[in-house]
Amino acid sequence: MLGVQTFSYALIGHRKGLTWLPLPHNLTMDEKTDKVSFDLDKDSTPLDPVLVESLSLRKGTIRRQRLSWYYAPSFLLLWLALFYAIVIPLYYRLPDRLTVSEESLYPGEFVAERAQRLLFTYDRIGPKVTGSYANEVTTVQFLVNEAEKIRAEMRSDLYDIEIDVQSPTGGYVFIDMVNMYQGIHNVIVKLSSKSSQSENYLLLNSHFDSKPTSPGSGDDGTMVVVMLEVLRQMAISPTPFEHPLVFLFNGAEENPLQGSHGYITQHKWAANCKAFINLEVGGSGGRDLLFQSGPNNPWLMKYYRLHAKHPFATTMAEEIFQSGILPSDSDFRIFRDFGNIAGLDMAQVDNGYVYHTVFDSYENVPGRSIQNSGNNVLALVRAYSNASELYATESDEGHAVFFDFLGLFFVYYTETTGIVLNCLIGVISLVLVGVSLWRMSRQSEEVTLPQISIWFVSILGLHVVGFLLCICLPLLMAVLFDAGDRSLTYFSNIWLVFGLYVFPAIIGLVLPLTLYYTLRPNVKLSHAYHLQLSLHAHLVVQALLALILTAMGLRSQYLCLISLIFYGGALLINLVSTLHDRGYYWSLIVMCLQVLPFAYFCYLFYMFLVIFIPVLGRNGYNTNPDLIVALLCGVCVFFALGYAAQLINMFRWPKLILLGLGIGTFIFCMIAVSEVGFPYRAKTNVMRANCLHTRRYFYEFDGSVSRSDSGYYFNYQDRRAFDPVKDSVDLTGLEPVADRCDDYVMCGIPCFYYSWCKWRQWDGWLPRESEVIIPGELNLEFLGKTVLESPTIARFEFELSGPPHMNIFIQPVGSAKVENWSFVRKMLDEPEEFQPPYQIFHSYGTDNSSLKFFIDMEKSDGDFNTPTLELAAVGHWVSYEFERDAEAKDFVASFPDFVHVMEWPSIFKRYIY
């Protein structure tokens, strides 16, 4: 035996304490295997059975005890320290801002200070609502003037520049409504090299309109000024480029997505657009996340990998965004669906709390964030404008798997390559697990491979239970807090998610195997081997999960691939070096190789928390937002700590460690239900409230008015509805809208967008005694009814005029149905997807001419002298260029300072024909 030491007595630790054990024959320890052995002859003193059990004696073998429990807190704090030492600094890393005075030292580089100066001017214009003078005239003139300044600086010997102001009119079906626009404005600048004959061009898009109250300096003023500075740098560059560049500043994205639709379906340059970069902001500041790409055309990602200076991207964000979980959309959809063009969708995603509020101002846009976006966009524009792929007319098939690794480098490969990698790495990993089991059987006395395999299957089953608990315990916490009206407690204090969701996820992941090891110890196999089996089980679960996600066509399975590579690598090293069989030494290799995947998964899911938590403050009343945060935390623990968390069982008294995490969860719960857990803060983390002060008229079939009233229509933005303000605002008489949904079309309320109307039954109505003063007129004129050639079809013709934002709600009465109309037919052609009441949204810029339309109704009995059609016309005076009445102003002012109220006057007129 190698390295043998000889003893006459052994100091043995067991559950009764410490015991000096006299042995008649020498006790030996093999330093190579950490195994202590002894022989007992017939004259030996019998050992206490309890002592024998606690020593895990088998054939004269004493296994080394676990590590002391007091090392466990340091072990857990190590991972927390890595999170704050690696993940947070890399996530918030931004380049230094380049100033105008430094420009000569860095020729051809993006100058953030110049862009900031433009942003300041843009910000001072104020809110830029479609249809307002600020948007349609002032901002358009600002953009044209800046383009003309660039023309004056341009290298006229190298480039040509064209400036066009488009005023399109059109319509299309967007989600659940017909989206119509009339006389809106786009400012378009085309920059071409005189030396190039290419007509195919790269499109850059941002929007200059904003939400009511918001100056829109983040969304999307930041990207407007980024595009202006990129245009300037390209126009003064001494190096010509191959393909033209078109800069689209569209004036109606918030309406939604009307400006981009008007350009790509109607503009004279639209046909030659071969690729695009859409630039958005989902908050104010931070790095610009690439969250959509394609469709197909993986070459776009190849160029991004080669040329983006500050890569920040993930396939997972693309799949989540396109699933519809987020209550947002972008112009990417329009270029993809109506232009059949491939491109990139990039957005700054930090500080989403100020998104679409008055606080989305110049002061909240960091200059370093502008520099980050500018560096990326300028580098990509230079690359794509010289890409040979823009000459191609056929698109490459297939999607791409892509992600940045802690912002340090970018990884990209095709979906097909991903499938091959998943299968290859998965098989290799499973083979390594098989080799490990075989080694255990060879190193353990009288233990066969079939026995170890059976034990491994048992451990695998328990680990699957742990995986389910890892997800379900955080979800249970979310359900309990929601049931107690304590949702969104983390809204202003994101660190609360550690105790509320991360700790329960760790407990759930580890608990089943902890109970197994302590309640049913297996004395035939060393505890170190048992721990390795638990880690092997995690690998098998991830391999199966990768196969399932691949079969479902989800490219986010790359997360499993990363885990398999790093743990498989650690297992291979341990097998080759024989650390696999030397007590717990193998765990050092595992921990070292888990640092990078831990950092990446924390980095990834922290990004999702930064994005989702502010969004959940405007995700509506009808869903529990805590479920999303809990799920993200549970999945993060599964990937980031799936292997490391099992090492808790390496310490003595692991149940005590889990109990400590449970106590931590309790403490965090107490904090969450205190004032610390109140979600909202003035100016920084505001509660959102949509309030329309509304005048309503309900006309019956005979023309009489059956109801005429005024009140405040509330579209609740988050789970708590108006509970946080009930002590500050007089809400006496507040009633649910759902009570009237059976009586009137669209529940008798002036819901604005499709999202408002879709969830209208969750909204509220507060009656007002005095009449709301409307700052304009809404007129719906009935032009007549004509029975068509078919006696069962009659045409109803109308003319509508009013404010820049209007809605038409259409509901057939009884057995009647809409057979045709003058709007886009898609909703009528797909009745299985679109059901009445139908919503027609109509907005205009400077062209306020009336809208004439018809609706063809079909009735099987041909009797059109009875009620056939219920129709509502709605007018919205959104812009602050329209006056609010004094009582409405006072009511809005009564909301606490932590509430941001988006409000305007509206009118609702219901008719029956």
N, C-alpha and C positions, 0 to 999 in steps of 0.2 A: 504494500500500500504506500502511495506517495504522500509525503508530507504528513506523517502520523505523529500526533502528540499523545502522551500516555498520562492517565490520571488514576488516582485511587478513590477520589471522592468527586462528586459532581454537584455543583450548586444549581438546583433546578427550580425554575419559576413555574408556578401553576396557579390555578384559581384559588387555592388555599393560602398562597403566599410563596415564600422561598423555603426550600428544603435541601439540606445537605444529604445526598444519597450515597451511602457507602456501598461499594461494589466489591465483591470477592475477587473478581478478575478485572484486569485493566480495561479502562474505557478509552476508546480511540476516536479521533476526529480526523476525517479526511478533508484537508484544506481545499482540495479541488472540487469536491461535491458539497462541502458544508454539511456533511452527514456525520453524526456522532453515533458510534456503535459500541456495544458491550455484550458480554456473554454472562448468562446466569447459570450456575450449576445447581445441583440438587441441594447443596448446603446453603444456598443463598437465602437471605431473609426475604420473605414474600413482600411485594410492593403493594401499596394501597391501591385498590381498583380505581378510585377517583384520580389518584396521581397518574396511574397508567393511562387513563383516558385523556387527561389534560396534556400528557406528554406525547400523545399520538404514537404510542409504542407499537411497532409491528416488526416481528422477527428481530428484536433487539436493536431497533433504530429509533433515535430521538431526532426529530426535525427541529431546525432552528426556529425560534419564536418570531412572530411578526414584529414590525417596527413599533416603537412606543407611540401611544396615541397622541402625545403632545407634539409630535412632528406634523400631525395632520393639518392644523391651522396654517403652519408655514407653507405646506404643500398647496393648500387652496389659495393662500394669499399670493403665492408665486404666479399663478395664472392671472389673478386680478392685476398684479403689478405689470405683467407682460401686456395686458390690455391697455393700461394707461401709459406704458413706456413705449410701446410700438404702434399700436393700432390708432390711438387718438392723434398723436403727432403726425403720422403719415396721412391720416384721413383729412386733416385740416391744413396740410401743407399747400402753400400757394407761392407763386413766384413774386419777386419784388416788382413793384410798380415802376415802369419806365416813364420818366418825365420828359417834357419837351426839351429842356436844357441838355438832356443826355442823348437826344436823338442822333446827333452827329457822331457820337461814339459807337452807336449801334445802328448803322444804316440798314434800312430794310426791315427793321423790327417794329412790331406793334407798339404804339405809344398810348399807354392807358390814360395819361393825364389829358391828352387832347380829347379822347373819347369822353372823359369825365366832364370836361368843359361843355361839350355838346349835350351831355345828359343833364347838366344843370339847367340849360336853356329849355330843354324838353320838359323837365320837371316843372318849371315855372309856368308852363302853359296850363297846367292843372289837369283835371279829369278829361278824358278824351272819349266820350261815349259816341258810338256811331249815330250819325244824324245831328250831332251838335256842331256849332260853329267852330269850337275848339278843335274838333277832330277833322271836319271836312274842309276847313279853310286854313286855320292857323297852322296846324301841324303839317298839312300838305305843303303850305308855302315854306315852312321851315325846312322840310326835306328837299324841296326843289332848290331852295337857296344854297343849301349845303352841297348839293350835287353840282350846282353851277360853280361854286368855289373850287371844287375838285377839278372841274373842267378847266378852270383858269390855271391850276397848278400842273395839270397833266402834261406828260411828254407827248405833245401833239405830233411829233415826228414818228412816234411809235404806235400811238393808239388813237382810236376813234371812240367817242362817247355819245350816247343817245339818251335823252331823258323824256319819259312819257308819263302823262297822268291819265290813267284809265278810269272810266266811270261805268262799270258793267251793271247789267240787270239780268237776273236769272233765278233759278231755284233748283232744289234737289231734295231728296228724302234724307234726313239726318236722324238716325236712331228711330224715334217714334213720332216724328213730325215732318211736315213739308216745310222746308226752310227757304223762304223767298226773300230776295233783296232787289233793290231798285236804286240806281244812281249812287252807289257807294263809290269810294275812291281808293285806288292803288297808285303809288308812285313807283315807277320802274326805271332803272338805269341799266343800260347795256354798255359794257366796256369790251372792245375788240382790238386785237393786234392787227395793224395794217399789213403785216407780213404774212398773215395766216388766211387761208381760204376756207377754213372749217366753218360750217354753219351750225354744227351741234354745240350746245353750250351747257355749262354748269349753272344751276339756279341756286341762289341763296335767298332765303325767306325769313322775315320776321314781321311782326305786326306792331302798328303804332297806336291802335285804339286801346282803350282801357275800360275797366268796370266803373260804375258810378262811385263817386267819392275818392277813387284811387287815381293819383297822377300816373301810375303805371311805370314808375322809374325802374322797377325790377322787371315786372311782366308788362311789356316786353321792351321797355325803353333801353335796358342794358344791351340787348342784342341789336337794337336799331343803331345805337352809336358804335357798337362793335363792327357792324356791317359798313357804316360810313368810313370808319378808319381803315378797314380792310380795303374798301374801294379806293381810298386815297393812296394807300401803300402800293396797290397794284397799278394805279394810274401813273405813279411817279417812278416805278421800277425801271431800271435800265435794261432789264432782261424781258423781252416779249414772251408771251405765252401762246400756246397753240390754239386753244378753244376759247370762244367768247365767254364772258361772265355776265349773268343777268342778276341784278340785285332787286328783289321784289320787297318793297315796304307796303304791306297790305293793311288796309284801313278798316277791316271788319272781321277780325278773328274771334272776338268775344261774342259774336252774335248768334250762332257760332260758325266759324270757318267759312264765312261768305266771301271774303276778299280773295283767298287762295282759289276758291272755286271759280270766281269770276275771271281770274287770270288764266288758269290752266284750261278752261273750257272755251274762252272767248278771245284771248289776246292774240295779236298777229304773230308774236314770237313763241307762242306756247308749243307749237308742233315740233320744234327742234330741241326741246329740252330733253336731255338724255340722262341727267342725274341731278340730284338736289341735296342741299344741306338745310334742314329746317332748324331754326334757332329759337329756343323758348327759355322761359324762366318760370320755375315753379315756386318761387319764393323771393329771396333777395340775397344774392351772393353765393359763395361756395364754388366748388368746381363744377364744370359742365359735364354732366353724365350723358354718355351715349346710350340711350335706352330703346332705340328702335333702329333697325337697318333693313336693307333690301326693299322689297322682297326679291329673293334670289340674288344674283349678282354678288357673290362673295368677294369679288375683286375690290369692292368698296372697303371691305374690312382689311384686306391686304394693304391697301394704301393707308388706311388709318393706323395700322400697326407700324408701318414704316415711317410715317410722317407726323403723327400727333405728338406734340411735345409733352403734353401732360395727360396721358391716357387714363380714362375713368369710364369703365363700361362693363356691362354684364348681360349675358343672354337671359339670365333670370329676370332682370328688370323688363326686358322686352316681352317675355311671356306673361309676366304679371300685368303689365300695362295693357297688353292686347286682350287679356281675359276680361277686362271691364271692371275689375275690382275698384280701381281708382275712379272717382267722379270727375274725370278730366279727359280731354282729347286734344289733338293738335292737328295742324295743317298737313302733317305727314299723311294722315288718312286720305285727304283730298288728292294730293299728288299721286298717291299709290292707287286709289280706286278710280279716279276720273282721268288721270293722266297716264296711268300705267307706267309710271316712272319709278326707278329705284333710287334710294337715297339714305341719308342719315338723319336721325332725329336726336338733337342734343339739347340739354336744358340744365341750367343751374338749379340745384335742388335744396340748398340750405335755407333756413329761416322761413319755412313755409307759413309761419304764423302771420306774416304781414301780407301774404298773397291776397290780392283783390280787396285790400283795405286802404284806408287813408294813410296808413303807415308804410305803404310801399312807395317810399319817397327817396329822393337823392341821398339824404343823410344815411340811409340804411343800406346803400350799395357800396361794398368795399372796393377800393381801387384795385387791390390785388386780384379780386375775382374777375374784374374786367380784363386785367392783364392776362390772367389764365385763359379766359375764353378767347381773347384776341390772339394770343400765341397759337392756340390750337386751330382756330378758324383760318388764320392767315397761312399757316403751314399746309393745311388741307387744301385750301383754294389753290395754292401754287402747285400742289401735286396733282389734283384732279384736272386743273386747266391744261395740263400737259399729258394727260393719260390717253394712251392709244385706245383704251377701251371705249372712249366716248365716240369713236368712229363706228363701233359695232352696232348693228341693228338688232341682233339676237341676244337675249339675256342668258347668262349662265344659269343652269338649274341648280337648285339646292340652297339651303340656308347655311348660315355659319354659326359655329359655337365660338363665343368670344368672351374674354374677361381680362381686366387688368389685375396684376398681382400687387396689391398695396400701393398702386400708383407708380411702381418702380419699372414695370415693363408690361407689355401687352401680349396676350396669347390668343391666337386665332387658328382655327382649322375648320374644315368643312363638316357638315353634318354626317356625311358618309364616313369620313375619317374618324369622327367621334364614335360611331357605331363599332367600327373595327377596334378602336382603342378600348372601348368598354368591354368587348368580348375578350380581347387578348389579356388585358390587365386583370379582368375578373377571373379568368381561367388560371393564370399564373398565381394569383393570390390564393385561390382555393387549393392549388397544388402545394403551395408552401404550408398551408394549414395542415394538409394531409401529411406532409413530411414531418411537421412539428408533432403531430399525434404519434407518428411512428417512432420518433426519437424518444418521446415520453415513455412509450411502452418498452423501449430498449433499455432505458436508464432506470426504470422502476422494477423492483423485484416482484415477480409473480403477478405482474399486471400485463394483461394482453391488449393488443390493439383493439379487438372487438369491445373489450370492457371500457377502454378509454373512449371509444367512439360512442358507446351508449351514454356514458357520462356527459360527453360533449353535446349530444343531442338534447339531453335534459337541460344543460346550461343554456343551450341555444334557445330552447323554448322559454326558459325563464327570462332570457335577455329580450325576447320578443315582447314578453309582458312588460319588461322595463321600458322598452321603446314606446309602447302604448301609454304607459303611465307618464313617461316623459312629456308626451303631448297632452294627455288628458288632465293631469293635475293642474298645469297652468290654465287650461280651459275651464276647469272647475272653479279656480280662483276668479276667473273673469265672470263666470255665471253668478257666483256668490256676490261679488261686488256690484254687479248690475242689479241683482235682485234687491240689494240694499240701497239702491239709488246712489251708488258711489262709483259710477263709471268715470273714466278719463282722469283718475287721480294723478296719473303720471304726466299729464298734459304740459305742465310747467316744470316738473321735476322728473326728468327722464330717468334719473338714477333709482327711482322707486321700482323700476321693473326688475332690478336685481332681486329684491326681497319678495316681490309679488309673484314673479313668474320664473326667474332663473333658478332660485333656490328650490322651489317645488319641482322643477324639471330635473334638477340634479338628483333630488331625493327619489323621484319616480324611476329614473334611469338605473340607479344603483341598488335600490331597496330589495327587489326580488332576489338577487344573487347574494346580497348581504345576509338576508334571512336564511338562505340556503346554506351558506358557509358556516353560519353560527348555530343553526338549529339541527342541521343534518351533516356534520362534518364527515368527510371521506378520509379515513385514516390510511387508506392504501395508496394515496397519491399526495405528493407534497403540496402544500398550500401555494407555493410559487407556481407550480404547474397549473393548479386550479385557476389562478389569476390569469395565466396566459390563455387558458381555455375561454375565459370570459371575454378577453380581447379578441380572440379568434371568432367568437360568436358575433361580436359587433362587425367584424369584417364580412362575415357571411351575410348578415342582414343588409349591409350596404351593397354587397354584390348583387343580392336579389333585388334590392330597391333600384339599382342601376339598370338591371334588365327590365324591370317593370316600367320605369320611366322611359327607357329607350323604346319599348314596345308601344307606349302611348304617344311617341313622337315628340316628347319633351326634351329639349336640349339642355335643360337645367340639370340633367343627370351628370354633368361634368363635376358637380360637387362630390358625388360618390367616387368618381374617378380620382380626384385629388386625394381623398381619404385612403383609397385602396393603394395608391402609389406610395404614400408616405408610411403607412403601417406595414404594407408588404415589404418595403425596403428595410424597415427596422427588423422585421422578422427574418429576412434573408441574412442581414448582418449578424443577428444573434445565432442563427443556425450555423453559419460558416465559422464564427469565432468561438463557438461552444459556450458563449454566455447564456444561451438558451437553457443550459442545464446547470447553471451555477447560481442557485438560489434566486435572489431578486435582482442580480446584476443586469439582467436583460431589460429591466424597467428603465435603466438609465438611457439606453439606446432609444427605447420607445419614447421617452419624454423629450429627448433632444430632437427627435424627428417629428414630434408633434407640435413643436413651437411654431413652425411656419404655417401648417394648415390651421392651427388654432388662431394665429394672427389673421390669416386670410378670412376665415369664416366669421370671426368677430367683426372684422372690417366690413364684410359684405352685409351682415345682418344689422350692424350698427347703421349703415347707410339706409337700409330699409326702414329702420325705426325713425331716423331723421326725416325721411320722406313721409312715412305713414302717419306718425303721431299728429303733426299739424293738419294733415288731410282729414283725419278722423274728427276734427273739430268742425267739419263742414260736410260730413258724410251722411247726414240725415238722422231722423229720429227713430226710424223703424228697425235699425240694426244695432246690435251690441258691438261697439268699436273695440272693446277690450278683448274680444275673441281673436281679432286679427293680431293685436300686439302679443297676446299670450301664445298664439300659434307661431309667430315669428321667433319668440324667445325659446319655445320648446324645440323647434327645428334647429335653432342656433346651438343649443346645448347638445343636441344629438350629434351634430357635425363637429362642433368645436371641442367638446369635452367627452365625446363618445368613448374614446380610449382612455384618456387621462382620468376621468371620473371613476372608472372601475378600480383604479389604483388606490382609492380610499380603503378598499378591503385589504390592502397591504399593511395597514396599521392595526394595532390592537384596538378593540372596542369600536369597530366601525359604526355600530348602531348609535353609539354616543355621538359620533361625528355627525351622523344624519340627524340626530335629535337636535344638535346645535344648529344645523341649517333650518330645522323646523322652528326652533325658537327665533332664529333670525327672521324667518317669514312672519311669525306672529308680531315681532317688533315693528317690521315694516308695515304690516297691516294696521297697527295702531297709529303709526305716523300717517298712513294714507287716509285714515278716516278723521284725522285732525285737520286743523286749518292749513297745514302744509299740503295736504292732498286736495285742497280746493283748486280746481283746474285752471282758473283764469287769473291773468294779471293785466293791469291797465297798460296799454301801448305795446307790450311785448308778446303776450299770449292771450289775445282777446277772444271772448265769446262772440259768435256771429249770430245776427238776427236779421232776417228779411221781413220787412214790414211795408205793405202797400196800403196806403190810406185810400179807401175804395168807395166809390158811389155805384150803387147797383139799381138796375131797372129790370123788371120781369114782365114782359108783354105776353099776353095770352093770344090764342088763335083769332079772337074777335078784335084784337088791337087794344084791349083794355090792359091797364097796369094792375097786376095782382099783388105786386110787392115792390116797394121802393124804400131803400134804406142805405145807410152809410156805416162804415166800420173799418177795422184794421184787419187785414188778411196777413197771417203769419205763416211763413214757410220755415219750419223749424230746421236748423242746420246741424244740431248734434243731439246726442242721446238724452241729454238732460232737459231738452225743450226749454221752457221758461221757468223751471223750478228755481234756478239761482237768482232770478230777478223778481220773484213774486212778492217779496217783502219791500221792494223799492218802487215797483210799477203797479199802478192800479189796473188789475186784470179782472175786475168784477164783471161777470157775465161771459167770460171766455168759454167758448164752446167748440167741440171738435167739428171740423168740416164734414166728417163722414156722416153726420146726422142728416145732411141734405143731399147726399149723392144719389139717392133714388128719386129725388124730386126735380133736380135741374141738371142740365148738361154740364159736365165737368164740375159737378158739385156746387155750381153757382159761384165759383171763385175765379179771380183773374190770374190763374197760374201763368208763369212767364215762359220758361223753357220746357222742353220735354221732361227733364228730370223733376221739375216742380209738379208737373201734371201727372207724371207716373206715380208719384207717392203722395198725391193730394189728400188721400183719406187720412193721412197722419197730421195734416196741417190744422191750424186753428183760426177762428173768426171771433173778433171782439166787437160787438155792436157799439155804435157811437150815436148819441142822441142828436147832436147837431149835424147838419149836412156837410159832407166833405166838399170843399170848393175845388173844382177841377180847372186847371189852367188852360183849357182849350176845348175843342169840340171833337167828338167822334160821331160820324154820320154813316149809317148803313141804309142805303136806299134800295128798296125792292123795286126792280125795273119791270117785273112781270113774270107770268107763268105761261108756258106754251106746251101743249101736248104734242109730242113728236109723232112721227109716222106710226110708231108702235103705240097703240092706245094705252099700254100699261106703263109708259115712260113719259114723264113731264119734266121740262127744263125750267128751273128757277134761276132768274138772273138778278145780280146785285151789283152795286157800286159802293165801295168803301173808301172813306177818307178820314184822316185823323193824324195823330202824332207819329213820330218816326218809328215807333215800335207798336205793332198791333198783332192781335191774335184773332183767328176765326175758329170756333169750335163747332163741329158738325155731328149731329146725332139723329139718325133716322127714328121716326116714331112708329111704334107698333111693328107690323110686318114689312114696312117699307124698307128699302135698302138703296144705297148710293150706287147707281149704275155707271156714272161717268161724271167728270168735272173738268174744269179748265186748268186745274193744277197738275203737277206731275202725277202720272197714273200709278206709279209703283205700289202705293198703299192699297189701291183697289185691285191690282193684279195679283196681290199676295194676301188674300183674306185670312189664311191660316196664321200669318204673322202679325197682321195689322187689323185691329178691331176698333169699332167706334166706341167712344167718341173720337173723331179725328181732330188733330190739331194742325192748323195752318199758321205758321209764324211769318210775319211780313215786316220788313224794315226798309228804310230808305235813308239815303245820304242827303243830297241837296235837291233831288227830284221828288217833290211831294205830290205829284199828280195822283189822282185817285186810282184805285185798283178795281177793275171790272172783272167779274168772274161769274161762272154759272155752275150749277149743280143739277145733274140729271137724276131724278128719283124714280124708282120703279116700284109699282104696287100691283099685285096680281089681280086685284079687282078693278083697277083703273079709276078708282074714285079719288080724285085729287081735291075734292071739296071738303075733305075732312083733314084733321092734322096729319101731316106727312113728314115734315122736317122741323127739328128743333135746332136753332142756330144761335150762337152767341158771338157778338163782336166785342173785342176788348181793346182798350187803348191804354198805353203806358207812356207817361211823361217822365222818362228816366233821367234825362240830363238835368243838372242844377241850373241850367238856363231857364227852366220852368219853375215858377214860384210855388212853394208849399204854403198851405194856409196856417194861420197862427196856432190853432189848436193842435194840428199835427206836429208842428215844430215843438211845442211844449211837451207833447206826449213823447216824442223821440228823445227830447232832452232829459226826460225823467229816468231813462235807463242809466244804470251805474256806469262808471268810467271804464269798467273792464269789458263792456259790451260795445261791439262795433255794429251799428245798425245801417244796413243798406236799404234805403227807402225811396219811394216816389209815389206820386198820385196815380191812380188808375181808375178806369170806369169799366163796368161790366153791363152789357145790354143783351138780354135774352129774348128771342122771338120764336114764335111757332107759326109755320106756314103749312 
